Amino acid sequence: MNRILAALSIAILSTSAFAGPSCNAPKEKWMDQDKFKAGLETQGYKIKNFKVTKGNCYEIYGFDKDGKKVEIYFDPETGAELERK
């Protein structure tokens, strides 16, 4: 029984470690995805992958202006950076 509880605890903790932030803005208020990505590119980001997360935030994978690998979550309404990994 203890092994089962330990395995469940590890599974829950590892799942939450990969979860990103959640965004609550209604989709009709979201920034246009293409314009948002273009704005990041003018700041020097090189976007390799862009997606909308399960938590309804914008997320990019790529590189910053210094060539450093980034994974960043953004609020789709305001464009504010929420989390960087």
Contact map, one row per residue, 1 for C-alpha under 8 A:
1111100000000000000000000000000000000000000000000000000000000000000000000000000000000
1111110000000000000000000000000000000000000000000000000000000000000000000000000000000
1111111000000000000000000000000000000000000000000000000000000000000000000000000000000
1111111100000000000000000000000000000000000000000000000000000000000000000000000000000
1111111110000000000000000000000000000000000000000000000000000000000000000000000000000
0111111111000000000000000000000000000000000000000000000000000000000000000000000000000
0011111111100000000000000000000000000000000000000000000000000000000000000000000000000
0001111111110000000000000000000000000000000000000000000000000000000000000000000000000
0000111111111000000000000000000000000000000000000000000000000000000000000000000000000
0000011111111100000000000000000000000000000000000000000000000000000000000000000000000
0000001111111110000000000000000000000000000000000000000000000000000000000000000000000
0000000111111111000000000000000000000000000000000000000000000000000000000000000000000
0000000011111111100000000000000000000000000000000000000000000000000000000000000000000
0000000001111111110000000000000000000000000000000000000000000000000000000000000000000
0000000000111111111000000000000000000000000000000000000000000000000000000000000000000
0000000000011111111000000000000000000000000000000000000000000000000000000000000000000
0000000000001111111000000000000000000000000000000000000000000000000000000000000000000
0000000000000111111100000000000000000000000000000000000000000000000000000000000000000
0000000000000011111110000000000000000000000000000000000000000000000000000000000000000
0000000000000000011111000000000000000000000000000000101000000000000000001000000000100
0000000000000000001111100000000000000000000000000000001010000000000000001000000001100
0000000000000000000111110000000000000000000000000000011110000000000000000000000000000
0000000000000000000011111000000000000000000000000000001110000000000000000011000000000
0000000000000000000001111100000000000000000000000000000100000000000000000000000000000
0000000000000000000000111110110000000000000000000000000000000000000000000001100000000
0000000000000000000000011111110000000000000000000000000000000000000000000000000000000
0000000000000000000000001111110000000000000000000000000000000000000000000000000000000
0000000000000000000000000111110000000000000000000000000000000000000000000000000000000
0000000000000000000000001111111000000000000000000000000000000000000000000000100000000
0000000000000000000000001111111100000000000000000000000000000000000000000001110000000
0000000000000000000000000000111110110000000000000000000000000000000000000001111000000
0000000000000000000000000000011111110000000000000000000000000000000000000000000000000
0000000000000000000000000000001111111000000000000000000000000000000000000000000000000
0000000000000000000000000000000111111100000000000000000000000000000000000000000000000
0000000000000000000000000000001111111110000000000000000000000000000000000000000000000
0000000000000000000000000000001111111111000000000000000000000000000000000000001000000
0000000000000000000000000000000011111111100000100000000000000000000000000000000000000
0000000000000000000000000000000001111111110000000000000000000000000000000000000000000
0000000000000000000000000000000000111111111000000000000000000000000000000000000000000
0000000000000000000000000000000000011111111110000000000000000000000000000000000000000
0000000000000000000000000000000000001111111111100000000000000000000000000000000000000
0000000000000000000000000000000000000111111110000000000000000000000000000000000000000
0000000000000000000000000000000000000011111110000000000000000000100000000000000000000
0000000000000000000000000000000000000001111111000000000000000001100000000000000000000
0000000000000000000000000000000000000001111111100000000000000111100000000000000000000
0000000000000000000000000000000000000000100111110000000000000111100000000000000000000
0000000000000000000000000000000000001000100011111100000000011110000000000000000000000
0000000000000000000000000000000000000000000001111100000000011110000000000000000000000
0000000000000000000000000000000000000000000000111110000000011100000000000000000000000
0000000000000000000000000000000000000000000000111111000001111000000000000000000000000
0000000000000000000000000000000000000000000000001111100001110000000000000000000000000
0000000000000000000000000000000000000000000000000111111111100000000000000000000000000
0000000000000000000100000000000000000000000000000011111111100000000000000000000000000
0000000000000000000001000000000000000000000000000001111110000000000000000000000000000
0000000000000000000111100000000000000000000000000001111110000000000000000000000000000
0000000000000000000001110000000000000000000000000001111111000000000000000001000000000
0000000000000000000011100000000000000000000000000001111111100000000000001111000000000
0000000000000000000000000000000000000000000000000111100111110000000000001111000000000
0000000000000000000000000000000000000000000000000111100011111000000000111100000000000
0000000000000000000000000000000000000000000000111110000001111100000001111000000000000
0000000000000000000000000000000000000000000000111100000000111110000011110000000000000
0000000000000000000000000000000000000000000011111000000000011111000011100000000000000
0000000000000000000000000000000000000000000011110000000000001111111111000000000000000
0000000000000000000000000000000000000000000111000000000000000111111111000000000000000
0000000000000000000000000000000000000000001111000000000000000011111100000000000000000
0000000000000000000000000000000000000000000000000000000000000011111100000000000000000
0000000000000000000000000000000000000000000000000000000000000011111110000000000000000
0000000000000000000000000000000000000000000000000000000000000011111111000000000000000
0000000000000000000000000000000000000000000000000000000000001111001111100000000000000
0000000000000000000000000000000000000000000000000000000000011111000111110000000000011
0000000000000000000000000000000000000000000000000000000000111100000011111000000000011
0000000000000000000000000000000000000000000000000000000000111000000001111100000011111
0000000000000000000110000000000000000000000000000000000011110000000000111110000011110
0000000000000000000000000000000000000000000000000000000011100000000000011111001111100
0000000000000000000000100000000000000000000000000000000011000000000000001111111111000
0000000000000000000000101000011000000000000000000000000111000000000000000111111100000
0000000000000000000000001000111000000000000000000000000000000000000000000011111000000
0000000000000000000000000000011000000000000000000000000000000000000000000011111100000
0000000000000000000000000000001000010000000000000000000000000000000000000111111110000
0000000000000000000000000000000000000000000000000000000000000000000000000111011111000
0000000000000000000000000000000000000000000000000000000000000000000000011110001111110
0000000000000000000010000000000000000000000000000000000000000000000000011110000111110
0000000000000000000110000000000000000000000000000000000000000000000000011100000011111
0000000000000000000000000000000000000000000000000000000000000000000001111000000011111
0000000000000000000000000000000000000000000000000000000000000000000001110000000000111
